Amino acid sequence: MENQHLKRRSLLTGVAAVAAATALPRVARAAIATPFSFDLEPPLVDRAEFVEWMAKNRGEDRAFLEQRYDRLQAMVERNDVWDDAVKRAFMLTPREAFVQKINRSHSYDHNFLDIGYGVTISGPHLVGRMTNSLDLKLGDKVLEIGTGSGYQSAVLAHLTDKVWSIEIIKPLAERTRGTYDQLIAAGYDEFKAIQTKSDDGYYGWEEFAPFDKIIVTCGIDHVPPPLLKQLTPNGVMLVPVGPPGAQRVLKIVKGIEADGSTRIARTDIYNGRIVPFVPFRKLDGDRISGTHNG
Ligand SMILES: C[S@@+](CC[C@H](N)C(=O)[O-])C[C@H]1O[C@@H](n2cnc3c(N)ncnc32)[C@H](O)[C@@H]1O
C-alpha cells in the first residue's frame, strides 16, 4: 500500500504535481497540452466538440465545460456577449477555479456568488456585458478596480496581454494572487499578464498609467477623477455609478476636443436598468473605512 502510494506520487511530476498540491479544483490538475495563445480557437459551434477539444487541449473537467458552454448560449441569447473574441475569452476561462470550494457546483449559475470578506464574484452575464462593452483590443493596457476573486481579470487576460488589477482587501488580494500563481504553475501562461496589488483603487495605478481601458467592479456615486485622468485620449471606462446598492453601469469615453479640452461621452450599458454593486470602499492609512461617496 505504502509502496503503491509512493509510486503514484513519483508519477506526478511538473504541472500536475504543482496543481495536485494546491486547493485548486480538477480544472488545473491535468497538464495543459496546448498553452494559451491569442490565436487559439476552441470550436464554439457544437457543445460536444467544444468539450472534447478543451478536455484534450486544456485538460479541463468535462462537467464544468458543459456548464460553461450552456452559460455562453444563455449570455448570447440575452445579448450579454456578442463579439467572437469575448465569447472565446469566456470559454477559455475556468470560472470554477475562482469561486469558493463550497460554491463550485454553482460556478456557471446566472447569479453572483459569495467569495468571503463580505464581497462577491459578479455573475457571468454582468462580466460578459461589461467585458464586451470595454472594446478591448490585443495590446491595450487595461486596469481593473476590484480584483475580488480574480475572475474578471482572468477573462481580460484572454483579450490583451497587459492587465493590472487593484483590490482594497489585503488578505483577499493575497489569496487571489495565490490563485493566479497556482494556475500559472499549472500551465495557464496567460495569467502571467496580470499584475496585482492591494491598495485603494480610487487613485488608479499612476506608475503604469495611462490606460486604454479601465473597468471598475465596485459601485460609487461619481466617476473618480484620478481614474479619468489616467485614461488615454479616446480611452473607455466602465463604471457603476449611483447611490449605494442602486448603480447604473456607465460606459465613459474620454474624447479630446481640437482645443485640447476633454469631452466625456456617457452611455448606460443596461439602458437605465439598476445593477447593485459592492461599495467602492476607502482606505484610511491601512484601514478600510467608509466609502468614496460624497
Ligand atoms: C463585485 S466585487 C469583485 C468582482 C471581481 N471583479 C471578480 O471578478 O470577482 C468588487 C470588489 O471591489 C473591491 N473594492 C471595493 N473598494 C475598492 C477600492 N477602493 N479599491 C480596490 N478595490 C475595491 C471589493 O473589495 C471587492 O473585492
PDBQT file of the ligand as one rigid body, heavy atoms in Angstrom, charges set to zero:
ROOT
HETATM    1  C1  LIG A 301     -18.029  42.758  -7.093  1.00  0.00    +0.000 C 
HETATM    2  S1  LIG A 301     -16.569  42.555  -6.187  1.00  0.00    +0.000 S 
HETATM    3  C2  LIG A 301     -15.388  41.775  -7.191  1.00  0.00    +0.000 C 
HETATM    4  C3  LIG A 301     -15.635  41.362  -8.565  1.00  0.00    +0.000 C 
HETATM    5  C4  LIG A 301     -14.336  40.924  -9.217  1.00  0.00    +0.000 C 
HETATM    6  N1  LIG A 301     -14.040  41.774 -10.317  1.00  0.00    +0.000 N 
HETATM    7  C5  LIG A 301     -14.339  39.461  -9.574  1.00  0.00    +0.000 C 
HETATM    8  O1  LIG A 301     -14.150  39.105 -10.747  1.00  0.00    +0.000 OA
HETATM    9  O2  LIG A 301     -14.511  38.640  -8.660  1.00  0.00    +0.000 OA
HETATM   10  C6  LIG A 301     -15.870  44.201  -6.046  1.00  0.00    +0.000 C 
HETATM   11  C7  LIG A 301     -14.504  44.246  -5.408  1.00  0.00    +0.000 C 
HETATM   12  O3  LIG A 301     -14.101  45.618  -5.304  1.00  0.00    +0.000 OA
HETATM   13  C8  LIG A 301     -13.293  45.732  -4.155  1.00  0.00    +0.000 C 
HETATM   14  N2  LIG A 301     -13.141  47.151  -3.789  1.00  0.00    +0.000 N 
HETATM   15  C9  LIG A 301     -14.010  47.955  -3.132  1.00  0.00    +0.000 A 
HETATM   16  N3  LIG A 301     -13.486  49.191  -2.977  1.00  0.00    +0.000 NA
HETATM   17  C10 LIG A 301     -12.257  49.166  -3.555  1.00  0.00    +0.000 A 
HETATM   18  C11 LIG A 301     -11.223  50.127  -3.720  1.00  0.00    +0.000 A 
HETATM   19  N4  LIG A 301     -11.321  51.390  -3.240  1.00  0.00    +0.000 N 
HETATM   20  N5  LIG A 301     -10.103  49.751  -4.360  1.00  0.00    +0.000 NA
HETATM   21  C12 LIG A 301      -9.945  48.486  -4.835  1.00  0.00    +0.000 A 
HETATM   22  N6  LIG A 301     -10.891  47.533  -4.699  1.00  0.00    +0.000 NA
HETATM   23  C13 LIG A 301     -12.033  47.858  -4.085  1.00  0.00    +0.000 A 
HETATM   24  C14 LIG A 301     -14.042  44.884  -3.148  1.00  0.00    +0.000 C 
HETATM   25  O4  LIG A 301     -13.252  44.552  -2.030  1.00  0.00    +0.000 OA
HETATM   26  C15 LIG A 301     -14.445  43.688  -3.992  1.00  0.00    +0.000 C 
HETATM   27  O5  LIG A 301     -13.486  42.668  -3.935  1.00  0.00    +0.000 OA
ENDROOT
TORSDOF 0
